[in-house]
């Protein structure tokens, strides 16, 4: 997001969900035409963009809950 704000470029979200027939549905949404991070309120502005991203990720994860993978050994709970 910080790089996009400096480049003054739009940010798109892209999600590909596999259908029952084995094809993919590709969903693309614009998160923002331009990321604006004012110096005095940068953290709050970033939080707003990240909350929007998290909401959209949640939406697609709920549509296809078995299609999301975490390759980090998150559930191990070992001695790290």
C-alpha positions as a Markdown table, in Angstrom:
| # | Residue | x | y | z |
|---|---|---|---|---|
| 1 | Unk | 0.0 | 0.0 | 0.0 |
| 2 | Unk | 2.8 | 2.4 | 0.8 |
| 3 | Unk | 4.5 | 1.6 | -2.6 |
| 4 | Unk | 1.2 | 2.1 | -4.4 |
| 5 | Unk | 0.7 | 5.5 | -2.6 |
| 6 | Unk | 4.1 | 6.6 | -3.8 |
| 7 | Unk | 3.6 | 5.3 | -7.3 |
| 8 | Unk | 0.1 | 6.9 | -7.4 |
| 9 | Unk | -1.4 | 3.8 | -9.0 |
| 10 | Unk | -4.7 | 2.0 | -8.4 |
| 11 | Unk | -4.8 | -1.1 | -6.3 |
| 12 | Unk | -6.7 | -4.1 | -7.5 |
| 13 | Unk | -7.8 | -7.2 | -5.5 |
| 14 | Unk | -7.8 | -10.4 | -7.5 |
| 15 | Unk | -9.3 | -13.7 | -6.3 |
| 16 | Unk | -9.6 | -16.9 | -8.2 |
| 17 | Unk | -12.0 | -19.5 | -6.9 |
| 18 | Unk | -12.2 | -23.0 | -8.3 |
| 19 | Unk | -15.7 | -24.0 | -9.4 |
| 20 | Unk | -17.3 | -27.5 | -9.1 |
| 21 | Unk | -16.5 | -28.1 | -12.7 |
| 22 | Unk | -12.8 | -27.5 | -12.1 |
| 23 | Unk | -12.8 | -24.1 | -13.9 |
| 24 | Unk | -11.9 | -20.9 | -12.1 |
| 25 | Unk | -14.0 | -17.8 | -11.5 |
| 26 | Unk | -11.8 | -14.8 | -11.4 |
| 27 | Unk | -13.0 | -11.8 | -9.3 |
| 28 | Unk | -11.3 | -8.5 | -9.6 |
| 29 | Unk | -12.2 | -5.4 | -7.6 |
| 30 | Unk | -10.7 | -2.0 | -7.2 |
| 31 | Unk | -9.5 | -1.4 | -3.7 |
| 32 | Unk | -8.7 | 2.2 | -4.5 |
| 33 | Unk | -8.1 | 4.4 | -7.5 |
| 34 | Unk | -5.2 | 5.9 | -5.5 |
| 35 | Unk | -3.9 | 5.2 | -2.0 |
| 36 | Unk | -3.8 | 8.4 | -0.1 |
| 37 | Unk | -1.6 | 8.4 | 3.0 |
| 38 | Unk | -1.5 | 11.9 | 4.6 |
| 39 | Unk | 1.6 | 12.3 | 6.8 |
| 40 | Unk | -0.4 | 13.3 | 9.9 |
| 41 | Unk | -2.9 | 10.4 | 9.6 |
| 42 | Unk | -0.8 | 7.7 | 7.8 |
| 43 | Unk | -1.5 | 4.9 | 10.3 |
| 44 | Unk | -5.2 | 5.5 | 10.4 |
| 45 | Unk | -5.4 | 5.7 | 6.6 |
| 46 | Unk | -3.4 | 2.5 | 6.2 |
| 47 | Unk | -5.7 | 0.8 | 8.8 |
| 48 | Unk | -8.8 | 1.8 | 6.7 |
| 49 | Unk | -7.4 | 0.3 | 3.5 |
| 50 | Unk | -6.3 | -2.9 | 5.4 |
| 51 | Unk | -9.8 | -3.2 | 7.0 |
| 52 | Unk | -11.4 | -3.0 | 3.6 |
| 53 | Unk | -9.0 | -5.6 | 2.2 |
| 54 | Unk | -9.7 | -7.9 | 5.2 |
| 55 | Unk | -13.4 | -7.6 | 4.6 |
| 56 | Unk | -13.1 | -8.5 | 0.9 |
| 57 | Unk | -10.8 | -11.4 | 1.8 |
| 58 | Unk | -13.3 | -12.6 | 4.3 |
| 59 | Unk | -16.1 | -12.4 | 1.7 |
| 60 | Unk | -14.3 | -14.7 | -0.7 |
| 61 | Unk | -13.0 | -17.0 | 1.9 |
| 62 | Unk | -16.6 | -17.6 | 3.1 |
| 63 | Unk | -17.6 | -18.3 | -0.5 |
| 64 | Unk | -15.0 | -21.0 | -0.8 |
| 65 | Unk | -13.7 | -21.9 | 2.6 |
| 66 | Unk | -11.8 | -25.0 | 1.6 |
| 67 | Unk | -9.7 | -23.2 | -1.1 |
| 68 | Unk | -7.4 | -21.2 | 1.2 |
| 69 | Unk | -4.1 | -22.6 | 2.1 |
| 70 | Unk | -1.6 | -21.7 | 4.7 |
| 71 | Unk | 1.8 | -23.1 | 3.9 |
| 72 | Unk | 3.3 | -22.0 | 7.2 |
| 73 | Unk | 3.1 | -24.6 | 9.9 |
| 74 | Unk | 0.6 | -22.4 | 11.8 |
| 75 | Unk | -1.1 | -25.2 | 13.7 |
| 76 | Unk | 2.0 | -26.9 | 14.9 |
| 77 | Unk | 2.2 | -24.9 | 18.1 |
| 78 | Unk | 5.7 | -26.3 | 18.7 |
| 79 | Unk | 8.5 | -24.8 | 20.7 |
| 80 | Unk | 9.4 | -21.8 | 18.6 |
